[in-house]
Amino acid sequence: MTLAAEGGKDKKPVVRLSTFRNAAKHLQKAGDFRPDMLEDQPIRTLIDEITDALMEGVNIGLKDAEIPTEMADRLGRDVFVFSGCKTYHELREASQLLRDDRGRIKPFGKFFEEVRQIHPEYNERYLEAEHQFAVHSAQAAAQWAEIERDGNDYDLQYRTANDGKVRPAHAKLEGLTRPQDDPCWSEIMPPNGWKCRCRVVQVRKGKYDYTDRNEVSQLVREATTDLDSQGRNRAEMFRFNPGMDRVIFPKHHPYYNLSIQAKTVITDMADKREVKNGFAAKTIAEAEEAFRTQLGVKCRLDGFKKSDMAQVQEIFACVSHHFTDFPELRDKIKFVGSVKGRVAALEDVKYTELCKLNPGMQDDVLRKYAKNWAKRMAGCSSSTYAYSSKNFTEYALNGLAFNSTWAGTKVKKQLEYDVQHKFHPVGCDTVKAVFDHELGHKIDEMLSLYTDPDFLAIYNPAKAQGERFIADNLSAYAYCTSFFRKSNYTPQKEFIAEAWSEYRNNEKPRPLAVAVGELINRKYDAKKQN
């Protein structure tokens, strides 16, 4: 994948419609919905995307904060369990529309048409509020970690945003002051409702008079009471302390109202995730080891720094998801890392070969030759973000490599510029999107898609409408006539890779991306059945 030439805004949390569609299709094929189906890959992918979206909020809330590792692990686990419970309710609601009035399973087209409105409700409107809540809960957890470190050296005081938008019950808490170890903080540590902007601050002991204990009890009840038409308290669930309880979402949230079997399945999934899928690397060396042991690939991350660990984790997660969805890709990807790392690995194997073939030749001469050869064979231009390669299978160095020259904030700014100017598809302004593009090449390689008549039935009509049409409806890089002279550019292949990247990253992928993405899924399903 290559850059255009520079250039962000905060984005809403994203769960793709295509992911919801795949989960709905899995329901329709099964004819019902059971708790054990939460572990099936189409549904697990939905859980993972909800988890990722909410963890973005947690990471925003924890930015620059220092919290104990144990707290961080438990907050992450809580988000996954919450996402599993949310998915259970979402698909349980969808499953109630599976059958017609005669008890027959509806055709998928009709079923999806009826359940499609569930997606924006759960995965846009609710998700946005949950994401914002995750930000505030994480901030509260980080603050509580600091309060715990300071012990009872300070008193705590409740403060609102002190404007016209503050809820009356919360406004009554303004200035409430109690010791750090007072039980009230287990129930009114903000957030105390959806979109609550209140906070608690540490104040010098003795500076403010304590609020009367009996009055505090009444104020806490009022602040966390909101009765619905049936007399149920909708705000009671907010009586919790994220840092003290080590959770992002309150344990009385309605999502947690599910069967014992469903709870057991989700808890077991969380346990397996911690053991098998956790990426706990704190250093580049640990990250390389995680790629080797957990993904089974060779890995060198030369050029990445510890500060780039979030991008390394993006790469790890992206490849891991593809290995789960398309296990055969493991045969085509034996190396994942940086371009510098792949060049260095290739240099080492070539140098070893040369030493065996030329035992009497000077070591520095052999090393120099190996270095120049490896750079020529596996290097890339400065404008390249990443590449996929099927070369050097004999060394198990075929695979994916990211140009670490672009590590850090540099790549995000450039990708945002590329997307803004239609050089790359909508939604494809992350390192994950770059790797989805390269993995699209590997899927194409696996399915021989770029010459497939069904693909050409999508590609040729788009091509006939011209370069500008493809740029407007997919990306300029998908069909760039000025690149035709390049030996490593094939428009059909880049069309597939760009479409796959948009299909995986755009919340609402456009028709060309959907056509290619769904074709890949159909072709792969057919391949598995043969």
C-alpha positions in Angstrom: 0.0 0.0 0.0 1.4 3.4 -1.0 0.8 7.0 0.1 -0.6 9.8 -2.1 1.4 12.8 -1.4 -0.3 15.1 3.6 -2.7 15.8 6.0 -8.0 14.2 11.3 -10.9 14.4 13.4 -12.4 12.3 16.1 -14.4 9.4 14.8 -17.4 7.7 16.3 -16.9 4.1 17.5 -17.4 1.7 14.6 -19.0 -1.7 14.3 -19.4 -2.6 10.6 -22.7 -3.4 9.1 -21.0 -6.3 7.2 -20.0 -7.8 10.6 -23.6 -7.6 11.9 -24.8 -9.0 8.6 -22.5 -12.0 8.9 -23.7 -12.7 12.4 -27.3 -12.4 11.2 -26.6 -14.8 8.3 -25.1 -17.3 10.8 -28.3 -17.1 12.8 -30.5 -17.7 9.7 -28.4 -20.7 8.7 -28.7 -22.2 12.2 -32.4 -21.5 12.4 -32.1 -20.4 16.0 -29.9 -18.7 18.5 -28.3 -20.5 21.4 -25.7 -19.2 24.0 -23.0 -21.6 22.7 -23.2 -19.9 19.3 -21.5 -16.9 20.8 -18.2 -18.8 20.2 -18.9 -19.2 16.5 -16.6 -17.0 14.4 -19.2 -14.7 12.7 -20.6 -13.9 16.1 -17.3 -13.8 17.9 -16.1 -11.2 15.3 -19.1 -9.0 16.3 -18.2 -9.3 19.9 -14.6 -8.4 19.1 -15.5 -5.3 17.1 -17.8 -4.1 19.9 -14.9 -4.7 22.4 -12.4 -2.9 20.2 -14.8 0.1 19.8 -15.4 0.3 23.6 -11.7 -0.2 24.4 -10.9 2.9 22.3 -13.0 4.8 24.8 -11.1 3.2 27.7 -7.8 4.0 26.1 -8.9 7.7 25.7 -9.9 7.8 29.4 -6.6 6.2 30.5 -4.3 8.3 28.3 -1.2 9.4 30.2 -2.5 7.7 33.4 -0.6 5.2 35.5 -2.8 2.3 36.8 -1.8 -1.1 38.2 -1.4 -3.9 35.7 -4.0 -5.9 37.6 -6.5 -3.0 37.3 -5.8 -2.6 33.5 -6.3 -6.4 33.0 -9.6 -6.4 34.9 -10.9 -3.4 33.0 -10.2 -5.0 29.7 -11.8 -8.2 30.7 -14.9 -6.3 31.9 -15.2 -4.6 28.5 -15.1 -8.0 26.7 -17.7 -9.5 29.0 -19.9 -6.5 28.6 -19.5 -6.8 24.8 -20.4 -10.5 24.9 -23.6 -9.8 26.9 -24.5 -6.9 24.6 -24.1 -9.2 21.6 -26.2 -11.9 23.2 -29.2 -9.4 23.7 -28.7 -8.0 20.2 -28.8 -11.4 18.5 -31.5 -12.7 20.8 -33.7 -9.8 19.6 -32.8 -10.6 16.0 -33.6 -14.3 16.4 -37.2 -13.5 17.4 -37.7 -12.5 13.7 -36.2 -15.7 12.2 -39.5 -17.4 11.5 -42.7 -16.4 9.6 -46.2 -16.8 11.1 -46.2 -20.4 9.9 -43.0 -21.3 11.8 -40.8 -21.5 8.7 -37.3 -20.0 8.6 -37.4 -16.8 6.5 -35.1 -16.5 3.5 -32.0 -14.5 4.4 -32.9 -11.5 2.3 -36.3 -11.0 4.0 -34.8 -11.8 7.5 -32.0 -9.3 7.1 -34.3 -6.7 5.8 -36.3 -7.0 9.0 -33.4 -7.1 11.5 -31.3 -4.5 9.8 -32.7 -1.7 12.0 -31.2 -3.5 15.0 -27.7 -2.5 13.9 -28.0 1.3 14.1 -29.9 1.0 17.4 -27.3 -1.3 19.2 -24.1 -0.6 17.2 -24.5 3.2 16.6 -26.8 4.9 19.0 -26.3 2.7 22.1 -22.6 2.2 21.2 -21.9 5.9 21.1 -23.3 6.4 24.6 -21.5 3.3 25.8 -18.2 4.6 24.3 -18.6 7.9 26.0 -19.4 6.2 29.3 -16.3 4.0 28.9 -14.2 7.2 28.5 -15.5 8.6 31.8 -15.4 5.3 33.7 -11.8 4.8 32.6 -10.9 8.3 33.8 -12.6 7.6 37.1 -10.7 4.3 37.5 -7.4 6.1 36.8 -8.3 8.8 39.3 -9.2 6.2 41.9 -5.9 4.4 41.4 -4.2 7.7 42.2 -6.4 8.2 45.2 -5.5 4.7 46.4 -1.8 5.5 46.1 -2.3 8.6 48.2 -4.3 6.8 50.9 -6.3 8.9 53.3 -4.0 12.0 53.0 -6.8 14.0 51.2 -10.5 14.4 51.5 -12.7 13.9 48.4 -15.2 16.5 47.1 -17.9 16.0 44.5 -18.1 18.6 41.7 -20.5 19.0 38.8 -20.0 20.8 35.5 -21.8 23.6 37.2 -23.9 24.7 34.2 -27.5 24.6 33.1 -27.2 21.1 31.8 -26.5 19.5 35.2 -29.2 17.1 36.4 -31.0 18.5 39.5 -30.2 15.4 41.6 -26.5 15.7 40.6 -26.6 19.5 41.4 -27.5 18.7 45.0 -24.2 16.8 45.3 -22.1 19.8 44.4 -19.5 20.4 47.1 -20.2 17.1 49.0 -17.1 16.4 51.0 -16.2 13.2 52.8 -13.0 11.3 53.7 -11.5 9.0 51.1 -12.5 5.9 52.9 -16.2 6.9 53.3 -18.6 4.3 52.0 -20.4 6.9 49.8 -17.6 6.8 47.2 -18.5 3.2 46.4 -21.8 4.4 45.0 -21.4 8.0 43.7 -18.0 8.0 42.1 -18.9 9.5 38.6 -20.2 8.7 36.1 -23.6 8.6 37.7 -25.6 8.3 34.5 -25.3 8.3 30.8 -23.3 11.4 29.6 -22.7 12.4 33.3 -19.9 15.1 33.4 -19.4 15.2 37.2 -16.1 14.5 38.8 -14.5 14.0 42.2 -11.4 15.9 43.3 -8.9 15.6 46.1 -8.9 18.5 48.6 -6.6 19.3 51.5 -7.8 17.8 54.7 -9.6 20.3 56.9 -10.1 22.9 54.1 -13.8 22.0 53.7 -16.3 20.9 56.4 -17.6 17.4 56.0 -21.1 17.0 54.6 -23.4 15.4 57.3 -23.3 11.6 57.0 -27.1 11.3 57.2 -27.6 13.9 54.5 -25.0 12.1 52.3 -27.1 8.9 52.4 -30.2 10.8 51.2 -28.3 12.7 48.5 -26.8 9.4 47.2 -30.2 7.8 46.9 -31.7 10.9 45.1 -28.7 11.1 42.7 -29.1 7.4 41.7 -32.9 7.2 41.5 -34.8 7.5 38.2 -38.0 5.5 38.2 -39.6 4.4 34.9 -43.3 4.1 34.2 -43.3 0.7 36.0 -41.6 1.9 39.1 -38.2 0.4 38.2 -35.1 2.4 39.1 -33.1 2.9 35.9 -30.3 4.8 37.7 -29.6 2.2 40.4 -27.1 0.5 38.2 -24.8 3.5 38.4 -24.2 2.9 42.1 -20.6 1.7 41.6 -17.0 2.9 41.6 -15.1 1.9 38.4 -11.7 2.0 40.1 -12.7 0.4 43.4 -14.8 -2.4 41.6 -12.2 -2.7 38.7 -15.0 -2.5 36.0 -15.9 -0.1 33.3 -19.6 -0.9 33.2 -21.9 -1.3 36.3 -22.7 -4.9 37.3 -26.5 -4.1 37.4 -26.5 -3.1 33.7 -29.5 -4.7 31.9 -27.2 -6.5 29.5 -26.1 -8.7 32.4 -29.6 -10.0 32.8 -29.2 -13.3 30.9 -29.3 -17.0 31.4 -26.8 -18.9 33.5 -25.7 -20.8 30.3 -25.0 -17.5 28.5 -23.1 -16.1 31.4 -21.0 -19.3 31.6 -20.2 -19.2 27.9 -19.2 -15.5 28.0 -17.1 -16.0 31.1 -15.3 -19.0 29.5 -14.6 -17.0 26.4 -13.1 -14.2 28.5 -10.9 -16.7 30.2 -9.7 -18.2 26.9 -9.1 -14.7 25.5 -6.8 -13.8 28.4 -4.8 -16.9 28.0 -4.7 -17.4 24.2 -5.4 -14.0 22.5 -3.9 -11.6 24.9 -1.2 -9.3 23.6 0.6 -8.3 26.7 3.9 -7.3 25.2 5.5 -4.2 26.7 8.7 -4.1 24.6 9.5 -4.7 20.9 11.4 -7.9 21.9 8.3 -9.2 23.7 6.1 -8.3 20.7 8.3 -10.2 18.3 8.0 -13.2 20.6 4.2 -12.9 20.7 4.1 -13.0 16.9 6.2 -16.1 16.9 4.5 -18.0 19.7 0.9 -16.9 19.2 0.7 -16.4 15.4 3.3 -19.0 14.4 5.2 -16.6 12.1 8.8 -15.3 11.9 9.0 -11.8 13.1 11.4 -8.9 13.2 10.2 -5.4 14.1 13.4 -3.5 13.4 12.7 0.3 13.2 9.7 0.2 15.6 10.1 1.8 19.0 8.4 1.1 22.3 6.3 4.2 21.8 4.9 2.5 18.6 3.5 -0.5 20.5 -0.1 0.5 19.8 0.6 0.2 16.0 2.4 -3.2 16.5 -0.7 -4.4 18.4 -2.9 -3.2 15.5 -0.8 -5.3 13.1 -1.0 -8.3 15.5 -4.8 -8.2 15.9 -5.4 -7.7 12.2 -3.3 -10.7 11.2 -4.7 -12.8 14.0 -8.3 -12.1 12.9 -7.4 -13.1 9.3 -5.7 -16.3 10.4 -8.9 -17.1 12.3 -11.2 -16.2 9.4 -9.0 -17.7 6.7 -6.7 -20.4 8.2 -5.2 -21.2 4.9 -3.5 -17.8 4.9 -1.0 -19.3 7.4 0.6 -21.2 4.5 1.1 -17.9 2.6 2.3 -15.8 5.5 5.4 -17.0 7.2 6.8 -13.6 8.1 5.1 -10.6 9.7 7.1 -7.5 10.7 8.9 -4.5 9.4 10.6 -4.0 6.0 13.9 -3.4 7.8 13.4 -6.5 9.8 12.7 -8.6 6.7 15.7 -7.2 4.9 17.9 -8.0 8.0 16.5 -11.5 8.2 17.1 -12.1 4.5 20.6 -10.7 4.9 21.4 -13.2 7.6 20.3 -16.2 5.7 22.1 -15.1 2.5 25.3 -14.4 4.5 25.1 -17.9 6.0 24.7 -19.4 2.5 27.7 -17.4 1.2 29.9 -18.4 4.1 29.3 -22.1 3.2 29.9 -21.6 -0.5 32.9 -19.3 -0.1 34.9 -20.5 3.0 38.0 -18.7 2.1 36.5 -15.3 1.3 36.8 -12.3 3.7 33.9 -12.0 6.2 33.3 -8.3 5.6 33.1 -8.8 1.8 30.5 -11.6 2.2 28.5 -9.5 4.7 28.5 -6.4 2.5 27.3 -8.5 -0.5 24.5 -10.1 1.5 23.4 -6.7 2.9 23.2 -5.1 -0.5 21.5 -8.1 -2.1 18.9 -8.3 0.7 18.1 -4.6 0.5 17.7 -4.9 -3.3 15.4 -7.9 -3.0 13.3 -6.9 0.0 13.6 -3.2 0.4 10.9 -0.7 -0.7 10.6 3.0 -1.7 10.1 5.6 0.9 6.5 6.2 -0.2 5.4 2.6 0.5 3.5 2.0 3.7 3.7 -1.8 3.5 3.9 -4.7 1.1 3.0 -8.3 0.8 5.4 -10.8 -0.8 5.3 -14.4 -1.9 9.0 -14.6 -2.4 11.6 -16.5 -0.4 9.3 -19.2 0.8 12.5 -21.4 1.1 13.5 -19.2 4.0 10.0 -18.8 5.4 10.2 -15.1 4.7 7.1 -14.8 2.5 4.5 -12.6 4.1 3.8 -9.0 5.2 6.1 -6.1 6.1 5.4 -2.6 7.3 7.7 0.3 6.4 8.7 1.4 9.9 9.8 4.8 8.4 6.1 5.5 8.7 5.7 4.4 12.4 4.2 6.7 14.9 2.0 9.7 14.2 3.5 10.3 10.7 1.5 7.5 9.1 -1.9 8.6 10.6 -1.6 12.1 9.3 -0.6 10.9 5.8 -3.4 8.3 5.7 -6.0 10.9 6.7 -4.7 13.0 3.9 -4.9 10.1 1.5 -8.5 9.3 2.4 -9.5 13.0 2.3 -8.2 13.2 -1.3 -9.7 9.8 -2.3 -6.3 8.2 -2.9 -7.3 5.4 -0.5 -10.9 4.3 0.5 -13.2 5.9 3.0 -12.4 4.6 6.6 -9.0 3.4 5.6 -6.8 5.8 7.6 -5.3 3.4 10.1 -2.4 0.9 10.2 -5.0 -1.8 10.5 -6.5 -0.7 7.1 -3.0 -0.8 5.6 -2.6 -4.4 6.7 -6.2 -5.3 5.6 -5.1 -4.1 2.1 -2.0 -6.3 2.1 -4.0 -9.2 3.5 -6.5 -8.6 0.6 -3.6 -9.4 -1.7 -2.9 -12.7 0.1 -6.6 -13.6 -0.1 -6.6 -12.8 -3.8 -3.5 -15.0 -4.1 -5.2 -17.8 -2.2 -8.5 -17.7 -4.3 -6.9 -16.6 -7.7 -9.5 -13.9 -7.6 -8.1 -11.3 -9.9 -8.7 -13.5 -13.0 -12.0 -14.9 -11.8 -15.0 -14.2 -14.1 -17.2 -13.3 -11.2 -14.6 -10.7 -10.0 -14.2 -9.4 -13.6 -18.0 -8.9 -13.7 -17.5 -6.3 -10.9 -14.2 -4.9 -12.1 -14.8 -4.5 -15.9 -18.0 -2.4 -15.7 -16.3 -0.1 -13.1 -13.3 0.2 -15.4 -15.5 1.0 -18.3 -16.8 4.0 -16.5 -13.3 5.4 -16.1 -10.6 6.2 -13.7 -12.6 9.1 -12.0 -15.6 6.8 -11.4 -13.4 4.3 -9.5 -11.6 7.1 -7.6 -15.0 8.4 -6.5 -16.5 5.0 -5.6 -13.5 3.2 -4.3 -10.1 4.9 -4.5 -7.7 6.5 -6.9 -5.1 3.8 -6.1 -7.5 1.0 -7.1 -7.1 2.1 -10.7 -4.3 4.5 -11.3 -3.2 4.7 -15.0 0.0 6.6 -14.1 1.1 3.5 -12.1 0.5 1.0 -15.0 4.2 1.2 -16.0 5.3 0.0 -12.5 6.2 -3.7 -12.5 4.6 -4.2 -9.1 1.2 -2.6 -9.9 -1.6 -4.7 -11.3 -4.9 -2.7 -11.3 -7.1 -5.8 -10.8 -5.1 -6.8 -7.7 -5.1 -3.3 -6.2 -8.8 -3.0 -6.9 -9.4 -6.2 -4.8 -7.0 -5.1 -2.0 -8.5 -1.6 -1.8 -12.1 -3.0 -1.8 -11.2 -5.5 0.9 -9.7 -2.8 3.1 -12.8 -0.6 2.8 -15.1 -3.6 3.4 -13.2 -4.3 6.6 -12.9 -0.7 7.8 -15.6 1.6 6.5 -18.6 1.5 8.8 -20.9 1.6 5.8 -18.9 0.2 2.9 -19.9 1.4 -0.6 -21.3 -0.9 -3.3 -17.9 -1.8 -5.0 -16.3 -2.7 -1.6 -19.4 -4.7 -0.6 -19.5 -6.5 -4.0 -15.8 -7.6 -3.7 -16.1 -8.3 0.1 -19.1 -10.5 -0.3 -17.6 -12.2 -3.4 -14.5 -13.1 -1.3 -16.7 -14.6 1.4 -18.7 -16.6 -1.1 -15.6 -17.9 -2.9 -14.0 -18.9 0.3 -17.1 -20.7 1.6 -17.2 -22.6 -1.7 -13.5 -23.4 -1.4 -14.0 -24.8 2.1 -16.8 -27.1 0.9 -14.8 -28.6 -2.0 
